[in-house]
Every structure is written in C-alpha cells, then in structure tokens.
C-alpha cells in the first residue's frame, strides 16, 4: 500500500499527492482476501479511511510492512502488492 507516500505527502504539504496515494491504498484494500490475515492486520485495514493523518498513515505503513516481511507471511500481500517498500 502507499501509506508511507501518504504520510510523506501530508508531512510536506503535498495534499494532492497524498490524496492520490490514499485513493490507491483504499483501492488495494478492497482487493485483499481477508480470510487468511491475522486480526491485527484486519483491524488496521478496517480503520483505513480517506481522512487519515500523517502519523497514523506512517504507523499503519510500518505495521503492514513488518507483517509482510515476517516469516509467517501468507501470499495475500505479495499477491496484491499491498506491502510498502522502504
């Protein structure tokens, strides 16, 4: 997801950029098969909305990135390219 870019855009006052990336993140959120995800990731995805602040976007980005890079990762995030890159 592009949550890190959302956080960076909001931090730098690039609201048009942040809006574009949050729309992309919400689109990707709708493509995820949630039946294989742990409850804390489902909770994060459930709280993801268009009016996110920069601190929350960065925190969600980090949590999702950590999950996708863990050894117990299912293929769901990689399948939909939902993970953030550093």
GIUR-V556637 format. One record per residue. N is the residue number from 0. OMEGA is omega in degrees with one decimal (NA if undefined). D_LAST is the distance of its C-alpha to the last C-alpha in Angstrom with 2 decimals. Layout:
# GIUR-V556637
[[N | OMEGA | D_LAST] [N | OMEGA | D_LAST]]
This chain:
# GIUR-V556637
[[0 | -176.0 | 11.66] [1 | -176.9 | 10.83] [2 | 177.5 | 11.33] [3 | 177.1 | 8.61] [4 | 175.5 | 10.37] [5 | -179.6 | 13.57] [6 | -179.8 | 13.12] [7 | 178.7 | 12.42] [8 | 178.3 | 15.36] [9 | 179.9 | 17.57] [10 | -177.5 | 16.96] [11 | 178.7 | 17.95] [12 | 178.7 | 20.77] [13 | -173.0 | 19.62] [14 | 177.5 | 21.10] [15 | 178.0 | 21.69] [16 | -179.4 | 18.05] [17 | 179.1 | 17.16] [18 | 179.1 | 20.06] [19 | -177.7 | 19.08] [20 | 176.5 | 15.65] [21 | 175.3 | 17.35] [22 | 177.6 | 19.98] [23 | 179.3 | 17.59] [24 | 179.1 | 16.10] [25 | 176.4 | 19.74] [26 | -180.0 | 20.74] [27 | 178.4 | 18.27] [28 | -179.6 | 19.47] [29 | -178.5 | 22.93] [30 | -174.1 | 22.17] [31 | 172.4 | 21.14] [32 | -169.4 | 23.90] [33 | -174.2 | 23.98] [34 | -177.5 | 26.69] [35 | -176.0 | 24.49] [36 | 177.5 | 21.98] [37 | -176.5 | 22.61] [38 | -177.5 | 24.21] [39 | 176.1 | 21.48] [40 | 176.0 | 19.07] [41 | 177.8 | 22.11] [42 | 178.0 | 22.72] [43 | -179.0 | 19.31] [44 | 178.1 | 19.82] [45 | -179.1 | 23.38] [46 | -178.0 | 22.51] [47 | -178.8 | 20.12] [48 | -173.5 | 22.19] [49 | -176.1 | 22.36] [50 | -177.9 | 23.19] [51 | 176.4 | 20.20] [52 | -172.4 | 19.68] [53 | -179.2 | 16.58] [54 | 179.4 | 16.61] [55 | 178.4 | 17.03] [56 | 179.6 | 14.32] [57 | 179.3 | 11.77] [58 | 179.0 | 13.53] [59 | 178.4 | 13.65] [60 | -179.2 | 9.98] [61 | -179.6 | 9.53] [62 | 179.0 | 12.65] [63 | 178.1 | 11.93] [64 | 178.6 | 8.67] [65 | 178.6 | 10.93] [66 | -176.1 | 13.69] [67 | -179.3 | 12.25] [68 | -179.4 | 11.39] [69 | -175.1 | 14.86] [70 | -178.2 | 17.87] [71 | -176.2 | 19.88] [72 | 170.5 | 17.68] [73 | -179.2 | 19.92] [74 | -175.0 | 19.31] [75 | -177.8 | 19.20] [76 | 179.6 | 15.52] [77 | 179.8 | 15.02] [78 | -176.6 | 18.28] [79 | 179.9 | 17.29] [80 | -176.5 | 13.64] [81 | -175.4 | 13.05] [82 | 176.7 | 9.76] [83 | 174.3 | 6.60] [84 | -178.9 | 3.76] [85 | NA | 0.00]]
